Amino acid sequence: MSIARGAVLALAGIRLVNGTTGLVAPQALARRLGADPDDPALLYALRLFGVRTVVIAVDLLRGDRIALRAAVPIHASDTVAAVLLARRLPARQGAAVVGISALNTGLALLARRG
């Protein structure tokens, strides 16, 4: 298996786990972020995040070239958003959000090499 293919599979796997969690268990994701798990606006946003994330993961697994090309700007913008969010979260949760987003950006860059 090539490095690029491994990166695609890892990126899709991370997206499937995080997206599914956001979609079916947004309260759990909110708690992991140190946020109010009863905030209806947050739960709505996490479900939107979940749907978007699962769709992108499925497209990556299908080998969709558009999804692969779009992955870098999507993940780079997610990383910027994570950095902005991290300033408002407890340090541990903030570091986790930024770390996951930065990892996804790195995987997207590796995936495009293939």
C-alpha positions in Angstrom: 0.0 0.0 0.0 1.3 3.4 -0.9 1.8 6.2 1.6 -0.9 8.2 -0.2 -3.4 5.4 0.0 -2.6 4.8 3.7 -3.2 8.6 4.3 -6.5 8.4 2.5 -7.6 5.5 4.6 -6.5 7.0 7.9 -8.1 10.4 7.0 -11.4 8.6 6.1 -11.3 6.5 9.3 -10.8 9.6 11.5 -13.6 11.4 9.7 -15.9 8.4 10.0 -15.4 8.1 13.8 -15.6 11.8 14.5 -18.4 12.4 12.1 -20.5 9.5 13.3 -20.0 10.7 16.9 -21.1 14.2 16.0 -24.1 12.9 14.2 -25.4 10.2 16.6 -23.9 11.3 20.0 -23.3 15.1 19.8 -23.7 15.3 23.6 -20.7 13.0 24.1 -18.7 15.1 21.7 -19.7 18.3 23.5 -18.6 16.8 26.8 -15.3 15.8 25.4 -14.8 19.4 24.3 -15.6 20.6 27.7 -18.8 22.3 26.4 -22.4 22.4 27.5 -23.9 19.1 26.3 -27.4 20.6 26.6 -26.8 23.6 24.4 -29.2 23.1 21.5 -27.3 25.3 19.1 -24.1 23.4 19.8 -25.8 20.1 19.3 -27.2 21.3 16.0 -23.7 22.5 14.8 -22.1 19.2 15.9 -24.7 17.2 13.9 -24.0 19.4 10.8 -20.3 18.8 11.4 -21.1 15.0 11.6 -23.1 14.9 8.3 -20.4 16.8 6.4 -17.6 14.7 7.9 -19.2 11.4 7.1 -20.0 12.4 3.5 -16.4 13.5 2.9 -15.1 10.2 4.5 -17.4 8.1 2.2 -16.2 10.1 -0.9 -12.6 9.6 0.1 -13.2 5.8 0.5 -14.9 5.7 -2.9 -11.8 7.3 -4.5 -13.6 10.5 -5.5 -10.9 12.8 -7.0 -12.8 15.9 -6.2 -13.0 15.0 -2.5 -9.3 14.3 -2.6 -8.5 17.7 -4.2 -10.9 19.5 -1.8 -9.5 17.8 1.3 -6.5 20.1 1.8 -8.5 23.4 1.8 -11.2 21.8 3.9 -8.8 20.5 6.5 -6.7 23.7 6.5 -9.8 25.8 7.2 -10.9 23.3 9.9 -7.4 23.7 11.5 -7.7 27.5 11.5 -11.2 27.2 13.0 -9.8 24.7 15.6 -7.0 27.2 16.6 -9.7 29.9 17.1 -11.9 27.6 19.1 -9.0 26.3 21.2 -8.5 29.7 22.7 -11.9 29.3 24.3 -11.5 25.7 25.5 -9.6 24.2 28.4 -6.0 23.6 27.4 -6.3 19.8 27.0 -9.4 19.9 24.9 -8.0 22.8 22.8 -4.8 20.9 22.1 -6.8 17.8 21.1 -9.0 19.7 18.7 -6.0 21.5 17.1 -4.0 18.3 17.0 -6.7 16.3 15.3 -7.3 19.0 12.7 -3.6 19.5 12.0 -3.2 15.7 11.6 -6.1 15.6 9.2 -4.5 18.5 7.2 -1.2 16.5 7.1 -3.0 13.4 6.0 -4.8 15.3 3.3 -1.5 16.7 2.0 0.0 13.1 1.9 -3.1 11.7 0.2 -2.8 14.2 -2.6 0.7 13.0 -3.4 -0.8 9.8 -4.8 
